[in-house]
């Protein structure tokens, strides 16, 4: 179960990262605001993925 949670968290980070790249190359009106929003989401998801991975390692060791 923990492996699935870690994988889902990593995929979520990857998808937001790809969305940021697409937004960067597309440009246009509102691209900067959307870019900042995507960056905040990515950082938050990376933090969540790290917490999930550390919790999975902790509970596997018990």
C-alpha positions as CSV (number, residue, x, y, z in Angstrom):
1,X,0.0,0.0,0.0
2,X,2.8,2.4,0.9
3,X,4.5,1.8,-2.5
4,X,1.3,2.8,-4.3
5,X,1.0,6.0,-2.2
6,X,4.6,7.0,-3.0
7,X,4.1,6.3,-6.7
8,X,0.9,8.3,-6.8
9,X,2.6,11.2,-5.1
10,X,5.6,11.1,-7.5
11,X,3.3,10.9,-10.5
12,X,1.4,13.9,-9.2
13,X,4.6,15.9,-8.9
14,X,5.6,14.8,-12.4
15,X,2.3,15.8,-13.9
16,X,2.4,19.3,-12.4
17,X,6.0,19.7,-13.6
18,X,5.0,18.8,-17.2
19,X,2.0,21.2,-16.9
20,X,4.5,23.9,-15.9
21,X,6.7,23.2,-18.9
22,X,3.7,23.2,-21.3
23,X,2.6,26.5,-19.8
24,X,6.1,28.0,-20.1
25,X,6.3,27.1,-23.8
26,X,2.8,28.2,-24.6
27,X,3.1,31.6,-23.0
28,X,0.3,34.1,-23.6
29,X,-1.9,36.2,-21.3
30,X,-1.9,35.0,-17.7
31,X,1.0,32.7,-18.2
32,X,3.1,34.2,-15.4
33,X,0.3,33.9,-12.9
34,X,-0.5,30.3,-14.0
35,X,3.3,29.6,-13.8
36,X,3.5,30.8,-10.2
37,X,0.4,28.8,-9.3
38,X,1.9,25.6,-10.8
39,X,5.2,26.2,-9.1
40,X,3.4,26.5,-5.7
41,X,1.5,23.3,-6.4
42,X,4.7,21.5,-7.4
43,X,6.5,22.6,-4.2
44,X,3.6,21.5,-2.1
45,X,3.3,18.2,-3.8
46,X,7.0,17.6,-3.5
47,X,6.7,18.2,0.2
48,X,3.8,15.8,0.5
49,X,5.6,13.2,-1.6
50,X,8.6,13.5,0.7
51,X,6.5,13.1,3.8
52,X,4.7,10.0,2.4
53,X,8.1,8.5,1.3
54,X,9.6,9.0,4.8
55,X,6.5,7.7,6.5
56,X,6.6,4.6,4.3
57,X,10.2,4.0,5.1
58,X,9.6,4.5,8.8
59,X,6.6,2.1,9.0
60,X,8.4,-0.5,6.9
61,X,11.3,-0.5,9.3
62,X,9.0,-1.2,12.3
